[in-house]
């Protein structure tokens, strides 16, 4: 590990207990910054309501840390929108945001569009499939952005059990993302959960970043933020344990391919390869190939979008 990363681990890796809520609230009042919590959601009716309710109870009603809770529904066919709204979130449908630009499927697409329908100076992203959710996830990653002027992006870190097995979650992280980062961006080798969906950042940073439209968004954001603001502007906070729905092996393969493609674009833009992944399923006549497209499209920095610029003027 680079000496720079060892120093970073000592100075930019914290625990949620390092910043009590009253300290964070004092910093928020002093700086006048506002906080938006965004949940990208696709068919998450079982979990999204509990997450929204916890944030609104703990960090809106009891403590004035969060100024808005927004759920961006990316095309759910279940009751995700209704459950989220009933719990107190403002629900916005992906296709209603920037309608002149047809939406494409993918988590990164939803996160990118969320910049247009939120107002916070700090934006906190939380995956909508978390179980046994604690509002510590939000206070943990928002806290440094309100108390440390030099920090621009904060990732959550946590234990990630696979079912009842401790420490076996995050398979794509260990098999794809961590090797890529260690080999090509060793300054980022200190991140415990580089692909985690819980992170917060200043709007002033997010609006300058391109967003891979699919699963590569977290890796792309880390790499691009490193180049834009430097390692010392990035941080991570231990928030405990993350429990969520796990993907099957083939879905993880597609995720890994998207992440690899995101890394490849950043290593050598313009060197095109065939962005497709073939997997196999057993059928009546043996193993049958199934070929899937890999997300390659990216949205430009939000500052390049005319509607976003017009909104800031207004």
Phi, psi and omega in degrees: 000140179297146176301325179300322181287322176300317177295319180298319179299328181280336187244345184231016174241118186233175172249154178301332181288347182289339181230096176300153184301322181296327176293319180294318180295321177298317179294321178298316180295320182293319184271340180073016181281149178250155187233128174248135172253126183241129174245111170284134189220135173219106179056058181238040184296336182286334188237333189298324182295318180295323179294311180301315182298320180294317180296315182292322179293310188277326191240005171240304183284310185277327180219124187281064180265318185261130183266336177203145175240117186239127172255122177258110182274122185261031175112034182297145175253000176254205185263028181307311183297316182295317181295317180296317180294319179296330180279351176112007179275153165275122185257128177234134179271136184312315187289347178275349182264124180053059188296340180292342181248104183305133182285151173244154180295146176142147180295317181299325177301316182292317179298318180299312181293334182297337178298333182280342185242015175236161183239350188297146172289330175243131180243127182246118179264134179224127177295146186270004181255013182288141176247154182054045186291141174239141178293352173301332177302319182282309181298324182299315185268339176279326185310308181298331180289336179267336184254343183239101183301335183273359181259132183245338181213134182229126176260144171282146169235152189191164167285145185226082182291151174253100188067238179262003182266120182288141170073012183252002175283176178070043184294320179292326176302311185285326185268338184234299190293314183296316175300319179300313182295316181297324183278323189251330178228068186298342175295338181264008184292345182277352181285125182287319181232073184296335181261002182301145183272003180252108178203158180229151181206160175286141176303323182299335174274310186302323183288350177262354187261142167286151181241110167306136189285341185247218186290348179281001189297320183291316178294316179300320181294318179297312182297314182292322178293322177303314182290329185277317187239350177090161186297321184292346176273359179250149182207172175214152183226132178282118181246008174110247185233137178246122177242132183201177177286135181260145179276157175281173187300321182289322176297322178295325177297318179293322177297316181297322179295319178295321180292318178298318180296320177299316178295318182299318179298325181281336178280324185207076179297136179098344177269095188276140171232173183285108185275066179221154181230126176258127175240173185230140174231143179284128177240194182297329183253026181104202182284129182246136181284144172230120184253133183236144172288147177254134181304124177233343182285145175229148174270145182286168174307140185299336179295345178271356181267124185300320181296326180289317178298320180295323180296320181293325177293318181293000000 
